Amino acid sequence: MIQKIKPNLEYILAPVEAKLMPKRHNNNFWTPDRIALLGTDFDPVIGQRLGISTHKVRAKRVQLGIRPLQMLCNWGQTELTLLRTHTDQEVAKMTGRSLNDVAAKRRSL
């Protein structure tokens, strides 16, 4: 007598369903202290410090609208003019410089 072998569908479908299921993200990873690091150093450095990929750091920074760290050394005449007419916070936002960088430049003038 030939017996039909029933495949274990759960065993066969489990890998397929796992690919279709959205990955669970640990929302507890991005604490306020970790979020405060974003934009203060280069993404790969922050990723290494936190033990996550550069891509995850960049994605979170972009999601929150935080600008990347930029090596801005020289101040142009336009930026110096902004220092005379705007607050440090406004100048930082308009120029992409950090608030500390803007405050330091204002003190140096």
N, C-alpha and C positions, 0 to 999 in steps of 0.2 A: 504494500500500500504506500503510495506516494503522498507525503504530507507537504502541504504548502507551508512555506516558511514565511511568517509574517515579520516584516522588518520592524524594528523598534523605531517608530516614527519620531519619538522624542529624541532619540540619540541622533537621528539623521538631521532633524530640523533645528536642533539646538545651536549649531554654529551659524546657520542662516539667520535665525532669529536674533542671535547676538549681534550680528552685523547690522541688522535693521533697527535694533533698539538704540535710542540715543544714549550717548555716554553720560554717565553721571559726573557732574562737576562738583568738586568739593568747594562749596561757597565759603567755607570757613578759612580757606587758605589766605585769601586777601584781607588781612587784618588792616586796621588803620595805619599801623606802623609800617607794614609792607607797602601799602599804597603810597605812603609818604616818601618812600625811596624812589618811586617812579619819576623819571625826568631829572634826577639829581646826579646820575652817572650814566654811562653808556649802557644800553640794554644788555649786551653780553656780560658785562661786569655785574649788573644787578641779578641777572639770571644765574650766574655762577654763585653769587653770594646767597641766593635763596634756594639754590639746588633745583632750578627749573630751566626750561629751554628759553633761548632768546626770543623765539616766536611767541611764547606765552607771555613774556614780559611786554613785548611790543604790542600784542593784541590787547592786553589789559590797559596799557598806557593810552592807546588809540581809543579804546572804548570809553575811557574816562575823559578824553579830550586833553590829555597832558602832553605838552610838546616835548620832543626829545632834547637831550642835552646837546648844546651846540658849542663849538669852540669859537666864541666870538671874542676877539682880543681888542681890536682897534675900534674905537668909537668914531663914527662919522659925524660930520657937522649937523646933519639932520637929527641924529640921535641926541647930540648934545643940546640942541635947541629944545627937544622934547623935555629934557630935564628941567629947563627953565619954566615950562608952561604946564607940566603935568605932575601928578603924584608918582612916587616910586612904583606903586602897583600898576598904574596906567602905563607907564613907560615899559615896565617889564612885560606886560601883555602885548603892547604894540611892537616891541622889538624882538620878542622871543628870548630875552635874557632873563636870568634868574633875578628874583627880588634882591638877593644878597649882592649880586653883581651891580645892579642899578644903585643900590644904597652905597656901596663902596665907591662907585664912580662919583656920586654926588658929594660924598665926604672928601674925595680927593681934589675937587675943584676949588 
